[in-house]
Amino acid sequence: TMLTVLATYLRDDGVPTNPFFPAAGTLIGSNFGKIDPSTNLGQPNYDKYERTQFSLGYLLEHDINDTWSFSQNLNYGSNELYLRSSYAFSNN
């Protein structure tokens, strides 16, 4: 008989990054210069990222005899995410 217990837990808190950069200044040249990849155009006092994630499970195997065996697996997971973000963009 073999029993394996599986468990994970993860908690992340922080400020989300702003992925909405224009191609001009990042991928291609621009008359306005280059945009630094660490630039955050959001509102750090407003933007929020909180994630809590866990999983719990097991793997069970049992040899009944030389011919028959029994196995069962179970896995449960939960993920909670709170994401609040603002970003700037051009509308022309």
NULOLUM-687612 format. One record per residue: x, y, z of N, C-alpha, C in turn; residue number from 1; residue in one letter. Coordinates in steps of 0.02 Angstrom, whole numbers, plus 32768, in hexadecimal, padded with zeros to 4 digits. Layout:
REM residues N
n.x,n.y,n.z,ca.x,ca.y,ca.z,c.x,c.y,c.z,k,r
X,Y,Z,X,Y,Z,X,Y,Z,NUM,A .
...
END
This chain:
REM residues 92
n.x,n.y,n.z,ca.x,ca.y,ca.z,c.x,c.y,c.z,k,r
802A,7FC4,8000,8000,8000,8000,802C,803E,8000,1,T .
8019,806E,7FD6,803E,80AD,7FD3,800D,80E7,7FD4,2,M .
801A,8117,8000,7FF1,8153,8005,801F,8190,8001,3,L .
800F,81BD,7FD3,8033,81FB,7FCB,8002,8234,7FD6,4,T .
8013,8260,8004,7FE9,829B,8011,8008,82D7,7FEE,5,V .
7FDF,82FD,7FCB,7FF6,8336,7FA4,7FD5,8376,7FC0,6,L .
7FFD,83AB,7FC7,7FE1,83EA,7FDF,800C,8424,7FC5,7,A .
7FEB,845B,7FB3,800D,8498,7FA0,7FE9,84D4,7FBD,8,T .
800E,850A,7FC9,7FF0,8549,7FE0,8019,8582,7FC3,9,Y .
7FF6,85B5,7FAA,8017,85EF,7F8C,7FF0,862D,7F9D,10,L .
8014,8661,7FB2,7FF4,86A2,7FBF,8020,86D8,7F9F,11,R .
8002,8700,7F73,8024,8737,7F52,7FFF,8778,7F62,12,D .
8025,87AB,7F74,800A,87EF,7F7D,8037,881E,7F58,13,D .
801A,8852,7F3B,8044,8882,7F19,801D,88B1,7EED,14,G .
8041,88D3,7EC2,8024,8902,7E92,802B,88E2,7E4E,15,V .
7FF3,88DD,7E28,7FF8,88BE,7DE6,8023,88E8,7DB7,16,P .
8043,88C6,7D89,806A,88EA,7D56,803B,8901,7D1F,17,T .
8050,8933,7CFA,8027,894E,7CC5,803F,8933,7C82,18,N .
801A,8904,7C64,8031,88E6,7C25,801F,890D,7BE6,19,P .
7FFE,8946,7BEE,7FE3,896A,7BB4,8013,89A0,7B9B,20,F .
804C,898C,7B82,807B,89BB,7B64,8071,89BC,7B18,21,F .
8077,89F7,7AFA,8070,89FA,7AB1,80AE,89DC,7A8F,22,P .
80A5,89C9,7A50,80DE,89AE,7A2A,8113,89E4,7A21,23,A .
80FD,8A22,7A15,812D,8A5A,7A0C,814E,8A68,7A4F,24,A .
818E,8A63,7A52,81B3,8A6F,7A90,81C7,8A2F,7AB4,25,G .
81A8,89F7,7AA0,81BB,89B7,7ABE,81D7,8988,7A88,26,T .
81AE,8977,7A57,81C3,8949,7A23,81E3,896D,79E8,27,L .
81CB,89A8,79D9,81E6,89D0,79A2,81FA,8A14,79BB,28,I .
8226,8A35,7996,823D,8A78,79AA,8205,8AAB,79AC,29,G .
8211,8AE1,79D1,81DF,8B16,79D8,8203,8B59,79DD,30,S .
81E3,8B8D,79C3,81FE,8BD1,79CB,81FC,8BE9,7A13,31,N .
81D4,8BC8,7A3C,81CC,8BDB,7A82,81FC,8BB6,7AB0,32,F .
8225,8B8A,7A95,8256,8B65,7ABD,823E,8B1E,7ACC,33,G .
8262,8AFE,7AF9,8255,8AB9,7B0B,822F,8AB6,7B4D,34,K .
8202,8A85,7B54,81DD,8A7B,7B93,8201,8A45,7BBB,35,I .
8214,8A56,7BF8,8235,8A26,7C24,8204,89EE,7C36,36,D .
8218,89AE,7C32,81EB,8977,7C42,81D0,8978,7C8A,37,P .
81F2,899A,7CB8,81DA,899D,7CFD,81AA,89D7,7D08,38,S .
8199,89FD,7CD4,816A,8A34,7CDB,8125,8A1A,7CEE,39,T .
8107,8A39,7D20,80C3,8A28,7D35,8097,8A65,7D29,40,N .
806A,8A61,7CF9,803E,8A98,7CE8,7FFC,8A95,7D10,41,L .
7FF7,8A68,7D3E,7FBB,8A62,7D67,7FBF,8A90,7DA3,42,G .
7F96,8A81,7DD6,7F95,8AA8,7E14,7FA9,8A79,7E4D,43,Q .
7FE7,8A7E,7E64,7FFF,8A4F,7E98,7FD5,8A4F,7ED8,44,P .
7FB6,8A86,7EEA,7F8D,8A88,7F27,7F48,8A67,7F1C,45,N .
7F35,8A5D,7EDD,7EF4,8A3E,7ECD,7EFC,89F6,7EB6,46,Y .
7F2D,89E9,7E8C,7F37,89A7,7E6E,7F48,8973,7EA4,47,D .
7F2A,8938,7E9E,7F33,8905,7ED2,7F30,88BF,7EB2,48,K .
7F59,8892,7ECC,7F5A,884D,7EB6,7F62,8821,7EF4,49,Y .
7F30,87F8,7F01,7F34,87C8,7F39,7F1C,8784,7F20,50,E .
7F44,8752,7F2C,7F31,870E,7F16,7F40,86DD,7F4E,51,R .
7F10,86B2,7F5C,7F19,867B,7F8B,7F05,863B,7F66,52,T .
7F31,860A,7F66,7F26,85CD,7F40,7F3D,8592,7F6A,53,Q .
7F16,855D,7F6A,7F2D,8520,7F8C,7F10,84E3,7F69,54,F .
7F30,84AB,7F73,7F16,846B,7F5B,7F27,8435,7F8E,55,S .
7EFE,8402,7F8E,7F07,83CB,7FBD,7EF0,838B,7F99,56,L .
7F16,8356,7FA1,7F03,8318,7F80,7F2A,82DC,7F99,57,G .
7F1D,82A4,7F7A,7F42,8267,7F8C,7F44,8237,7F50,58,Y .
7F75,820B,7F52,7F7B,81D3,7F23,7F7E,8194,7F4D,59,L .
7F51,8166,7F40,7F4D,8128,7F67,7F53,80EC,7F37,60,L .
7F7F,80BE,7F48,7F88,8081,7F21,7F8C,8046,7F52,61,E .
7F69,8010,7F40,7F6A,7FD4,7F6B,7F67,7F96,7F3E,62,H .
7F96,7F69,7F48,7F96,7F29,7F24,7F6B,7EF8,7F4C,63,D .
7F34,7EE2,7F2E,7F07,7EB3,7F4F,7F26,7E6D,7F4D,64,I .
7F3F,7E5A,7F13,7F64,7E1B,7F0A,7F92,7E24,7ECD,65,N .
7FAD,7DED,7EB2,7FDB,7DF3,7E79,7FB8,7E0A,7E39,66,D .
7F76,7E04,7E37,7F50,7E15,7DFA,7F2C,7E58,7E01,67,T .
7F10,7E64,7E39,7EE5,7E9F,7E43,7F07,7ED4,7E6E,68,W .
7EFA,7F12,7E5B,7F12,7F4A,7E83,7EDC,7F81,7E83,69,S .
7EE0,7FAB,7EB3,7EB0,7FE2,7EBB,7ED7,8024,7EBE,70,F .
7EBE,8055,7E9A,7EDE,8097,7E9F,7EA7,80CD,7E9D,71,S .
7EB4,8102,7EC1,7E85,813A,7EC4,7EAD,817A,7ECD,72,Q .
7E99,81AE,7EA8,7EBA,81EF,7EAD,7E84,8224,7EB9,73,N .
7E96,8256,7EE0,7E69,828D,7EEE,7E92,82CD,7EF1,74,L .
7E78,8301,7ED3,7E99,8342,7ED7,7E64,8378,7ED9,75,N .
7E69,83A5,7F0A,7E3C,83DE,7F11,7E65,841D,7F10,76,Y .
7E4E,844F,7EEC,7E72,848E,7EEA,7E43,84C9,7EF0,77,G .
7E5D,84FF,7F0B,7E37,853D,7F13,7E65,8578,7F02,78,S .
7E49,85AA,7EE0,7E70,85E4,7ECD,7E44,8622,7ED5,79,N .
7E59,8651,7EFE,7E36,8690,7F07,7E62,86C8,7EEF,80,E .
7E46,86F5,7EC5,7E6D,872C,7EA9,7E46,876C,7EB0,81,L .
7E68,87A0,7ECA,7E4D,87E3,7ECC,7E7C,880E,7EA3,82,Y .
7E64,8829,7E6C,7E8D,8851,7E3F,7E69,8893,7E30,83,L .
7E8B,88C9,7E40,7E71,890C,7E31,7EA9,8932,7E0F,84,R .
7E9C,894C,7DD3,7ED2,896A,7DAD,7EB8,89A3,7D81,85,S .
7EE1,89D4,7D78,7ED2,8A0B,7D4A,7F0D,8A12,7D1A,86,S .
7F00,8A2D,7CE0,7F36,8A35,7CAF,7F27,8A70,7C82,87,Y .
7F5A,8A8A,7C64,7F54,8AC3,7C36,7F5B,8AAA,7BEE,88,A .
7F35,8AC9,7BC1,7F3B,8AB8,7B7B,7F27,8AF4,7B50,89,F .
7F3D,8AF4,7B13,7F2B,8B28,7AE4,7EEC,8B13,7ABF,90,S .
7EBE,8B42,7AB5,7E80,8B30,7A93,7E7B,8B50,7A4E,91,N .
7EB4,8B60,7A30,7EB0,8B7A,79EB,7ED9,8B4F,79BC,92,N .
END
